[in-house]
Amino acid sequence: MTRSHLSRRFRAVHLLVVAAVAVTACIPPEGGLDLDDVAGHWLLDSGRVLGEPFPFVEGHRITLSLGGDGTLRGRSTCNSYAADYQLVAGIFDLGAELAATAMLCEPAVMAAEEALFRALPTLERAALDEGRLVLDSDDAVLAFTPLEVLDASLLEGEWAVTGYGEGNAAREIEGEPTLVFAPDGEVSGDTGCRPFTAALAVVGDEAFATEIETTAECGDGPTTQDEHILDVLGSGFVVEGSGDTVQFTAQGGRYLTATRH
């Protein structure tokens, strides 16, 4: 066999090997997680980004809600975000650019948010480890614990707002602010300054008062209290405590305490 024939034969074999490797690289590994395996609501509890520990900020949760339809959304310390994703046999891919609200917060809070947004597009793999969801790549690893969905029926009824504040700073209540949660998802009440109505939405363990409408101006009433109550309800809150006394806590540690009438 001549040198040119050997050369042509070598090139043909080489091309077959390359083609086989390319096809193998496109086939996802057997087993592994798919969309239905991870669908649910998750809370980020540990992570690393570019070799550095994730910069958590106390009082500012990071959540991830994964839909079985390939959509995701969550809370990113300061803002909310959404995107599409794919998960086939454990291979994770953020299919589009993240969309996020654009509220500004304190520098440390924004730094945590930026770390999240830096990590998410790089993630390549998904696994479950003793009930925790781990998303990782060579550049980042994010680990999440599952969140239980809030049972909104536990809020139904009328509540007296007995306190409000942020962190360890409590404020004294003025007037008689109330909250009423109806079975049909309507929220109404009075801030101690003016009445309001809204609709209640639940995402994971958080509740949000949406479409808030007020029917009057505060005038000489307690405007700081009014703004705080509507802000906690509208920005989203988790319910802490049980029975007839609860605390509604929003991002950053802002809270309302309430007692059932």
N, C-alpha and C positions, 0 to 999 in steps of 0.2 A: 504494500500500500504506500502510495506516495505521500510526501509531507503535506501537500495541499489537501489530499483526502482525509488525512488524520486531523488536520486543522479544522476542516468542515465538520467532521464527526464530533470533535471536541466541542465546537461551538454549539452544535445541535443539542448534545447532552447538557451543556452548561445552561442553555436556554430552558430546557425542560426542568432542570433543578430549580432555576429561578422562578419559573412559573408555578411549580409545586409549592415553593415556599410562600409565594404571594397568595395563592389560594388558601393555604393553611392559615396564614395570618388573618384572612378575612372571615374565617369560620370561628365563631365564639366557642369557648370550651364547653364541654358537656356539663350539665348541672348548673349550679349557681343560681342566684336570685333573679327573679323577674318582677315586673311592676306590682303584681298582686301580692308578692311576698313582703314588700316594704310599704304598701299603701297604709297611711295613717299619719299620726301627728307625733313629732319628735322634739326633744329639748337637747340642745348642745351642752355637753357637760365636760368635755375635754378636747384637746386638739393641739396640733403643731402646724405652723405655716413657715415654709422655707427654713426649717430647722429651729425655729423659735417657738416657745410655748404660746398658745393662743392668749391674747391679752384681754381676758374677761374683765368686766366692770360690774361690781356688785350692784344688784338691783335692776340690771338690764339684761333681760333674757334674750336668747337667740333660739328661735324655733324654726322647724321645717315641717311643712305639711306636704306629703307626697300623695298624689292622686293616682288611682289605677288607670286613669286615662292619659297619663304622661304629662300632667301639669304639676307644677310645684309652686308653693308660696310660703312665706314665713315672715317672722319678725326679726329684724336685723339690728337689735339694740335701739337704734334711733328711728329707723324707717321700716316700711314694709316692702317686700320684694316678691317678684314672680318670674317664672320662666317655664319653658318646656324641657322635658328630659326624656332620655331613653335608658332602659335597663334590660339587657338581654344576657342571660346566663352569667350574671355577676359583673358584666361590663357596663359601667355607668358613663353616661355622656350628657352633658348639659347642651341641649340641642339649639339653643338660641341665646342671644345676649340677655342678661338680667334686666328686667324693668323694675325700677324702685322709685318710691317717693323721695322727695328732696328736702326734707326738713333738716335744719342744722341743729346739732347738739354740742355738748361740751367736748373738748378735744379728745379726752380719753375714750369717750363713748364713740366718737367718730372713728378713732383709730381701731377700735374693735370691729366696727362695721366694715371698714376698709379691709381688714384682715380676712373677714368672712368673704367679701366680694372678690378678694384676690385668690382665695382658696377654691371657691366653688367651681369656677371654670376649668380648673386643672384636674379635678377628681376623675378617676378612671375606673375604680373598682368599688363594689359594694359587698358587704358580708354582714351576717348576723352573728354576734358573739354573746351567748348567754342572754339573749333578749335585747342587746344593744345593737344599734345600727352603726356600722363603721364604714365611712366613705374615705378612700385614700388614693394617693398617687405618689410619685417620687418626690413631689414638692409639698404635699400637705396630707394631713390626716385629721378627720373630724369624727368624733364619736358622740352618739346621741342615745338618750334613754327615752322610752315610750311615754307619751302623755295620754292620760285618760280624757275622754270627751266629757265636757261639762254637761250635766243633766240640768237643763234650764228649768225643769219643773220644780226643782228645789228652791228656786227663787220666787215662785209664784206667791202673790199676796202683797200686803202693804208693809213697808218698812219705815221706821223713823231713823233718819240720819243723825247719829249721836256724836260724831266727831269727824275731823278731817285733818290732813297734814301731809308731811313728806318726811320719810325716814323717822328720826326721833323727835322731829319738831311737830308738835300737836297744836291745833288751833281750836279756839272755843266756838261752839256753834251759836249762831244767832237765829232767832225765829224758830220755826218748826218745819225744817226741810223733810220731805218725804219722798219715797220711791214706791211705785206700784208696778209690779210685773204681772201682766195678764197672761192667761193660757194661750192666747192667740199670737203671742210674741210682741205685743205692744208694751212699751215702757212709758210711764207718765209719772208726774209728780210735781214737786215744788222745791225750788232751791233755797227757800226761805226769803227769796227776793222776787221770784216770778215763776209761774207754771210752765211746764214744758211737756212735749210728747216726743216719742221716738219709736223706732223699731229695733228689736233685739236680734243680733246675729251671733252665732256661736262658731268659733273656729278652734278645734281642739279643746283645751281647757280654758280658753279665753272667751269672754263675752264682749260684744261691742254694741253700743247704742248708735244706730245709724239714722240718718234723716231727722236729726234733732230739730225740732221747731219750738220756739218760744212764742208766747202770746202777749208779751208785754215787755216794757223796758224796766230795768231795775230801779231807776230813779235814785232815791236816797237809801235803798236797801243795801245789804251786805254783798257788794259786787265781787270781792275777792272770793268769798264762799261760793257764790253763784258760778264764777268762772272755774273754780276748782272742781265742783261737783260735775259740771257739764264736761270738763276736760277729762276727768277720770272715766266717766261713762263713755265718752266718744272715742278716746284713744285706745280703749280696750283694757280689760281688767281680769284678774283671776280671783276666784272666791276662796278665801281662807277662813277656816272655822266651820262650825256646823251648828245645827239647831236654830235657836232664836237670836243668836248674836254672830255676826259675820264681819269680815273685812274685805272690801273690794280694793285690790292692789293693782296699780298700773305700773308701766315702766318707770324706772327711776325711783321707785319707792313711794310715789304719791298714792294716797289711800283715802277711803271713806270707811267709817265704821257704822254699822246699822243694826237695829234691833227690830225684830218682827212685832208688829202691833197685834 
